[in-house]
Amino acid sequence: MTDSSRTPATKPRVVIIGCGFGGLEAAKALSHAPVEIVVIDRTNHHLFQPLLYQVATAGLPAPAIAGPIRHILRKQIARGNLTVLMGEVTSIDTASNCVVIDGGEHIHYDHLVVAAGATHSYFGRDDWAKYAPGLKTLGDAFTIRRRVLTAFEQAERETDPAKREPWLTFAVVGAGPTGVEMAGTLAEIAQQTLKSEFRRIDSRRARVILLEGAGRVLGTFPEDLSERAKEQLKGLGAEVLTGAKVTNITAFGIHYDTMEPGADGTPVAVSHFLPSRTVVWAAGVAASPLGRALAKSTHCQLDRAGRVVVQPDLSLPDHPNLYVVGDLAHAKSYLDPHNPTPVPGVSPGAKQMGRKAAFNILRRLENKETQAFRYFDYGNLATIGKRAAVAVLDLPYINKRVKFSGFSAWLFWLFVHVYFLIGFRNRTVVMLDWAWAYFTSQRHARVFPDPHALEPNAMLVRVTPPAAPPVSVSAVHPPAATPTSNTSSSAGQTAPAR
Ligand SMILES: Cc1cc2nc3c(=O)[nH]c(=O)nc-3n(C[C@H](O)[C@H](O)[C@H](O)COP(=O)(O)OP(=O)(O)OC[C@H]3O[C@@H](n4cnc5c(N)ncnc54)[C@H](O)[C@@H]3O)c2cc1C
């Protein structure tokens, strides 16, 4: 089907693919511009990913952190300059200036903003995905929440202590910000939320293990804050295993290697098996497959994580009407034009890029020169659990960097996240839920649909796991697949930092 709604008299059309942080900001920035906007997203909602772990750990209901795109952009829709289409863009035909939705409908664009974000990377081991879901979408969060709560239920039913243990062992792979907040909150659930709700098991005996391939947690933070984060995780009841390279994941647990001193002092790889029925993947990020679709159509350059290498003004070489923003873009900041610096894969980066792409589209419509992107970085925050967080703030006006951790960092994290949530109702709901959870340690979004209808049999059936392989010691060579936290992997891929 082709797009027949174009007439010569219509305003220039800006198509925005993806209504996450980058796409939404671009749409808002064009709100009063003399253009017609079409926003296409494969979901019906804008998602506040920084609080997704709260849905995955039953702390918040989904509508508290996500809102219908149509409703968020209702004023622009009412003004008649914006259309929202729910559909998956499957390809981009730059020869005819069209995007293709769901493999069929063609939508014409005069200017295109691609803001399709990122997805998980299992470093070539996509077969791990069914045992170790990552956390990117609401669907992922629902799967993790169901598996975590089902594991406690299965443990309550299991009478054999040896078979019960894997149900009470929760593994999180990758100690970037997502892994750290997942591990801290899972430990809180075991230690506080569920402690008096079971008869046969003591939830406080559950183990939460955070595995990280690199030498420290929160690798993008200063070393002293990594150390403090590790201490706070331990204080919450989580175990931290650094230098642990995951080599396989099955329905029954995780195989990983560590490097340890051999008999003669030289390091040897020692293989281990951790029996666990619940594994969360927080280790790898790869750009949206639309990056590859763009490369096919425009011959643009992709980096090793599949991100599109953009020009200083965020457009593509030889395609001045085509912009890529957010996690899908390999962009540089030109705050110092002689020393451009990489832009991290975080929400402020995506929002600022979205606004800049809109600004540059307007410049082109006015026949003015576009401007290079300048990223303003105000710091880095990571929460670990109740009263536990780390923060680095850059204060450009006084040229100072402030680092803090613990309760003050947690309070700061909390207010920043509530402030940036979309919608007054969401802010109020989240504040009330958090205040309640703070004083009662309860998590109220614990209801989930029938797992028998949703889980693969092996994830649910209380089958006997195969005998654990013995711990083996092998030669000095580092192991083959070695995912680390969300920033890199020894499989040679780099990913947008988060
Ligand atoms: C669990 C988690 C926690 C995070 N925590 C933080 C944090 O604390 N602080 C921080 O700054 N950043 C955080 N981030 C990173 C931040 O969320 C991202 O940097 C930001 O979302 C990137 O914005 P984006 O617009 O590029 O992509 P997204 O916000 O991911 O939006 C992409 C949109 O494109 C849509 N889409 C994708 N493919 C298609 C297609 N083919 N067709 C149509 N639509 C499509 C998706 O449905 C989505 O709506 C976190 C990320 C995750 C996953």
The ligand as a Tripos MOL2 file, in Angstrom:
@<TRIPOS>MOLECULE
LIG
   53    58     1     0     0
SMALL
NO_CHARGES

@<TRIPOS>ATOM
      1 C1         16.3950   -0.6210   32.0830 C.3       1 LIG1
      2 C2         16.9640    0.6970   31.6300 C.ar      1 LIG1
      3 C3         17.2790    1.6600   32.5740 C.ar      1 LIG1
      4 C4         17.8040    2.8870   32.1660 C.ar      1 LIG1
      5 N1         18.1120    3.8230   33.1190 N.ar      1 LIG1
      6 C5         18.5580    5.0360   32.7460 C.ar      1 LIG1
      7 C6         18.8040    6.0550   33.7100 C.ar      1 LIG1
      8 O1         18.6470    5.8390   34.9150 O.2       1 LIG1
      9 N2         19.2170    7.2700   33.2660 N.ar      1 LIG1
     10 C7         19.3960    7.5190   31.9350 C.ar      1 LIG1
     11 O2         19.7320    8.6460   31.5840 O.2       1 LIG1
     12 N3         19.2020    6.5840   31.0070 N.ar      1 LIG1
     13 C8         18.7840    5.3480   31.3660 C.ar      1 LIG1
     14 N4         18.5590    4.3850   30.4140 N.ar      1 LIG1
     15 C9         18.8840    4.6690   29.0190 C.3       1 LIG1
     16 C10        17.7850    5.4800   28.3540 C.3       1 LIG1
     17 O3         16.5210    4.9280   28.6460 O.3       1 LIG1
     18 C11        18.0640    5.4880   26.8620 C.3       1 LIG1
     19 O4         19.2990    6.1220   26.6460 O.3       1 LIG1
     20 C12        16.9570    6.2420   26.1170 C.3       1 LIG1
     21 O5         15.7240    5.5840   26.2760 O.3       1 LIG1
     22 C13        17.2970    6.3250   24.6300 C.3       1 LIG1
     23 O6         16.2730    7.0210   23.9910 O.3       1 LIG1
     24 P1         15.8930    6.6880   22.4720 P.3       1 LIG1
     25 O7         14.8530    7.6610   22.0880 O.co2     1 LIG1
     26 O8         17.1160    6.5860   21.6710 O.co2     1 LIG1
     27 O9         15.3020    5.2150   22.5250 O.3       1 LIG1
     28 P2         14.0490    4.6170   23.3480 P.3       1 LIG1
     29 O10        13.6850    5.5000   24.4960 O.co2     1 LIG1
     30 O11        14.4400    3.2280   23.6110 O.co2     1 LIG1
     31 O12        12.8810    4.6840   22.2970 O.3       1 LIG1
     32 C14        12.8770    3.9510   21.1080 C.3       1 LIG1
     33 C15        11.4460    3.8790   20.6140 C.3       1 LIG1
     34 O13        11.4670    3.3710   19.2900 O.3       1 LIG1
     35 C16        10.4570    2.4050   19.1390 C.3       1 LIG1
     36 N5         10.9000    1.5170   18.0520 N.ar      1 LIG1
     37 C17        12.0020    0.7490   18.0270 C.ar      1 LIG1
     38 N6         12.1310    0.1330   16.8500 N.ar      1 LIG1
     39 C18        11.0820    0.5350   16.1040 C.ar      1 LIG1
     40 C19        10.6540    0.2380   14.7840 C.ar      1 LIG1
     41 N7         11.3310   -0.5740   13.9920 N.pl3     1 LIG1
     42 N8          9.5010    0.8040   14.3210 N.ar      1 LIG1
     43 C20         8.7890    1.6380   15.1250 C.ar      1 LIG1
     44 N9          9.1520    1.9500   16.3820 N.ar      1 LIG1
     45 C21        10.2920    1.4140   16.8710 C.ar      1 LIG1
     46 C22        10.3480    1.7380   20.4880 C.3       1 LIG1
     47 O14         9.0820    1.1320   20.6760 O.3       1 LIG1
     48 C23        10.5810    2.9290   21.4200 C.3       1 LIG1
     49 O15         9.3750    3.5550   21.7670 O.3       1 LIG1
     50 C24        18.0270    3.1400   30.7870 C.ar      1 LIG1
     51 C25        17.7080    2.1700   29.8390 C.ar      1 LIG1
     52 C26        17.1700    0.9590   30.2640 C.ar      1 LIG1
     53 C27        16.8050   -0.0830   29.2260 C.3       1 LIG1
@<TRIPOS>BOND
     1     1     2 1
     2     2     3 ar
     3     2    52 ar
     4     3     4 ar
     5     4     5 ar
     6     4    50 ar
     7     5     6 ar
     8     6     7 ar
     9     6    13 1
    10     7     8 2
    11     7     9 ar
    12     9    10 ar
    13    10    11 2
    14    10    12 ar
    15    12    13 ar
    16    13    14 ar
    17    14    15 1
    18    14    50 ar
    19    15    16 1
    20    16    17 1
    21    16    18 1
    22    18    19 1
    23    18    20 1
    24    20    21 1
    25    20    22 1
    26    22    23 1
    27    23    24 1
    28    24    25 2
    29    24    26 1
    30    24    27 1
    31    27    28 1
    32    28    29 2
    33    28    30 1
    34    28    31 1
    35    31    32 1
    36    32    33 1
    37    33    34 1
    38    33    48 1
    39    34    35 1
    40    35    36 1
    41    35    46 1
    42    36    37 ar
    43    36    45 ar
    44    37    38 ar
    45    38    39 ar
    46    39    40 ar
    47    39    45 ar
    48    40    41 1
    49    40    42 ar
    50    42    43 ar
    51    43    44 ar
    52    44    45 ar
    53    46    47 1
    54    46    48 1
    55    48    49 1
    56    50    51 ar
    57    51    52 ar
    58    52    53 1
@<TRIPOS>SUBSTRUCTURE
     1 LIG1         1 GROUP 0 **** ****
